[in-house]
Amino acid sequence: MPIEPKHFVYVLESTRSTCRHYIGLTSDVSARLAAHNDARSLHTAKHGPWKLLVSMEFTDASVAARFERYLKTGSGRAFARRHF
C-alpha cells in the first residue's frame, strides 16, 4: 500500500513582532520553517525570525487547502487568535 503524502497547515509567529503571523500550507513543516527563517520567502523575509505556533496534519489536500484559506479570512483569523 503506497504511503499517502501528508499535508500540513501551519501558523508562524514573528519573534521580533509577536503581532505578525503567517499561515501556510506544506508537506514538510520543518523545511518550510527553515525556508522562512532563511528569508527564502518574499512574504516573510523582512519579519523573521519565525517560530512555529501550530501545525495541523490533513490526509486530504483539498481539505487542508480549504482550512488554510479559511484561516486567512477575518473569521478564520479570529478563530486562530482564540485557539492558537
Backbone bond lengths (Angstrom), bond angles and torsions (degrees), N, CA, C in turn:
res aa  C-N    CA-C-N  psi(-1)  N-CA   C-N-CA  omega(-1)  CA-C   N-CA-C  phi
1 M - - - 1.447 - - 1.537 108.26 -
2 P 1.329 118.43 127.06 1.471 120.74 -178.47 1.525 111.22 -69.43
3 I 1.311 115.07 148.83 1.458 120.74 176.91 1.524 108.37 -81.38
4 E 1.320 115.26 126.87 1.454 120.83 179.62 1.524 110.04 -76.13
5 P 1.316 118.50 139.00 1.464 119.81 176.16 1.528 109.86 -66.87
6 K 1.318 115.03 148.16 1.460 120.08 179.01 1.519 109.39 -95.12
7 H 1.304 115.10 152.32 1.460 122.14 179.86 1.523 107.09 -129.57
8 F 1.324 116.16 126.15 1.457 121.29 -177.27 1.518 110.09 -120.84
9 V 1.323 116.20 134.98 1.456 122.73 166.96 1.514 104.51 -101.14
10 Y 1.335 116.68 131.37 1.456 119.66 -175.93 1.526 110.86 -131.94
11 V 1.328 115.04 154.54 1.457 122.14 177.62 1.527 107.12 -124.58
12 L 1.328 115.25 125.67 1.454 121.65 177.56 1.521 109.52 -108.67
13 E 1.326 115.29 154.05 1.455 121.76 174.94 1.521 108.26 -128.45
14 S 1.317 116.53 135.16 1.452 121.40 177.53 1.524 109.18 -69.81
15 T 1.332 116.98 134.79 1.461 119.38 177.40 1.530 111.07 -80.98
16 R 1.324 116.94 -16.49 1.475 120.82 176.81 1.510 112.05 -84.90
17 S 1.311 116.41 -33.37 1.461 121.51 -177.64 1.529 107.74 -140.76
18 T 1.327 116.99 96.84 1.466 120.56 -172.51 1.527 113.65 -66.49
19 C 1.329 117.66 -7.88 1.465 119.06 175.02 1.528 111.20 -83.70
20 R 1.338 118.29 -8.38 1.472 122.46 178.91 1.525 110.15 -92.62
21 H 1.335 114.77 127.11 1.463 120.57 178.42 1.523 109.08 -131.46
22 Y 1.313 114.96 156.45 1.458 120.98 176.71 1.521 107.34 -135.54
23 I 1.316 116.62 135.64 1.459 123.31 179.15 1.513 107.65 -115.24
24 G 1.334 116.45 130.91 1.455 119.32 -178.11 1.518 112.92 -145.35
25 L 1.317 115.23 177.89 1.458 124.46 -178.05 1.516 107.80 -133.61
26 T 1.331 117.42 132.55 1.466 120.88 -177.89 1.522 110.14 -156.86
27 S 1.325 116.07 169.80 1.458 121.02 172.58 1.530 110.62 -105.67
28 D 1.340 117.75 -7.05 1.468 122.50 179.82 1.525 108.73 -142.40
29 V 1.310 116.36 97.23 1.464 121.63 -173.62 1.524 111.49 -64.36
30 S 1.324 118.33 -45.13 1.469 119.71 -176.73 1.524 111.85 -64.79
31 A 1.325 117.48 -39.66 1.472 120.36 177.86 1.535 110.37 -67.25
32 R 1.310 116.49 -38.28 1.475 119.77 -179.30 1.523 110.74 -69.22
33 L 1.339 117.70 -40.40 1.463 120.88 176.76 1.531 109.70 -61.82
34 A 1.328 117.47 -42.15 1.467 120.97 177.48 1.524 110.63 -61.27
35 A 1.320 117.52 -39.81 1.468 120.94 178.65 1.525 111.00 -64.16
36 H 1.326 117.06 -41.73 1.468 120.08 177.41 1.525 110.16 -63.41
37 N 1.321 117.69 -42.82 1.463 121.09 -177.71 1.522 113.22 -75.15
38 D 1.321 117.70 -18.80 1.467 122.00 175.07 1.528 111.56 -92.16
39 A 1.313 117.22 10.50 1.471 124.43 178.42 1.526 112.37 60.35
40 R 1.339 116.82 34.54 1.466 120.51 176.91 1.526 112.37 -92.49
41 S 1.329 116.38 5.73 1.458 121.48 175.45 1.519 108.27 -119.58
42 L 1.316 117.38 122.06 1.463 121.22 -178.24 1.520 112.67 -60.51
43 H 1.331 117.03 -33.36 1.462 120.76 -175.70 1.524 113.23 -73.25
44 T 1.324 117.63 -22.20 1.460 119.84 -175.06 1.523 113.61 -120.21
45 A 1.300 118.67 -2.76 1.472 121.82 -172.45 1.524 113.38 -58.92
46 K 1.310 118.28 -41.57 1.463 119.23 -173.33 1.526 114.10 -86.33
47 H 1.325 118.55 -3.34 1.464 120.33 -177.66 1.523 113.84 -114.55
48 G 1.339 117.80 6.05 1.460 121.55 -178.15 1.500 112.00 -78.21
49 P 1.291 117.85 175.67 1.465 127.19 0.76 1.533 112.50 -72.90
50 W 1.319 113.38 161.47 1.456 121.95 -176.15 1.514 110.76 -115.63
51 K 1.338 115.71 151.00 1.464 120.63 171.47 1.520 107.99 -124.62
52 L 1.305 115.58 151.25 1.454 121.82 -179.46 1.521 109.52 -80.97
53 L 1.334 116.90 123.13 1.466 121.26 174.74 1.518 110.82 -87.43
54 V 1.332 115.71 -47.94 1.460 120.21 -177.11 1.524 109.23 -157.82
55 S 1.328 115.29 148.09 1.461 120.28 169.57 1.524 107.16 -135.84
56 M 1.321 115.11 138.88 1.455 121.73 -178.92 1.512 108.94 -121.68
57 E 1.314 116.52 129.74 1.460 121.41 -177.45 1.528 110.56 -94.97
58 F 1.334 114.85 136.43 1.460 122.30 177.87 1.524 108.75 -126.30
59 T 1.307 116.70 144.14 1.458 119.79 175.61 1.524 111.42 -88.35
60 D 1.319 116.56 -21.25 1.465 121.79 -178.41 1.532 109.68 -107.66
61 A 1.326 116.55 121.52 1.465 121.60 -176.92 1.520 112.15 -62.61
62 S 1.316 117.84 -38.48 1.462 120.02 -177.72 1.533 111.08 -69.80
63 V 1.312 118.13 -35.40 1.464 121.32 176.98 1.530 109.46 -66.91
64 A 1.324 116.68 -41.92 1.467 120.71 177.72 1.524 110.63 -61.10
65 A 1.316 117.24 -44.78 1.466 121.37 -179.57 1.524 111.16 -64.23
66 R 1.329 116.79 -39.90 1.469 119.69 177.65 1.519 111.25 -65.55
67 F 1.335 118.25 -39.46 1.457 121.01 179.40 1.529 110.71 -68.13
68 E 1.325 117.18 -39.07 1.469 119.95 175.90 1.524 110.16 -60.63
69 R 1.332 117.76 -46.86 1.463 120.97 178.75 1.528 111.21 -60.63
70 Y 1.339 117.07 -40.18 1.463 121.00 177.81 1.524 110.59 -61.05
71 L 1.336 117.85 -45.63 1.465 120.38 -178.71 1.523 112.58 -62.79
72 K 1.319 117.31 -20.85 1.460 121.18 179.29 1.525 112.79 -88.60
73 T 1.336 117.74 -0.59 1.464 121.64 175.97 1.532 109.21 -89.89
74 G 1.301 116.82 169.54 1.460 121.07 178.14 1.518 112.90 -58.36
75 S 1.328 117.12 -48.58 1.464 119.25 -179.73 1.527 111.10 -69.58
76 G 1.322 117.08 -31.67 1.460 120.81 176.89 1.524 111.98 -67.54
77 R 1.329 116.41 -39.39 1.478 120.01 176.49 1.527 110.28 -65.37
78 A 1.332 117.51 -39.39 1.466 120.78 176.76 1.537 110.20 -63.46
79 F 1.317 116.56 -41.93 1.463 121.58 176.29 1.525 110.51 -58.59
80 A 1.323 116.42 -46.52 1.472 121.19 -179.08 1.523 111.38 -63.17
81 R 1.332 117.72 -41.64 1.469 120.71 178.76 1.528 110.99 -62.01
82 R 1.335 116.65 -39.91 1.467 119.83 -179.19 1.522 112.59 -71.38
83 H 1.327 117.14 -36.05 1.463 120.28 -170.31 1.523 115.27 -104.58
84 F 1.317 118.12 -19.63 1.465 120.04 -178.30 1.505 109.46 -116.30
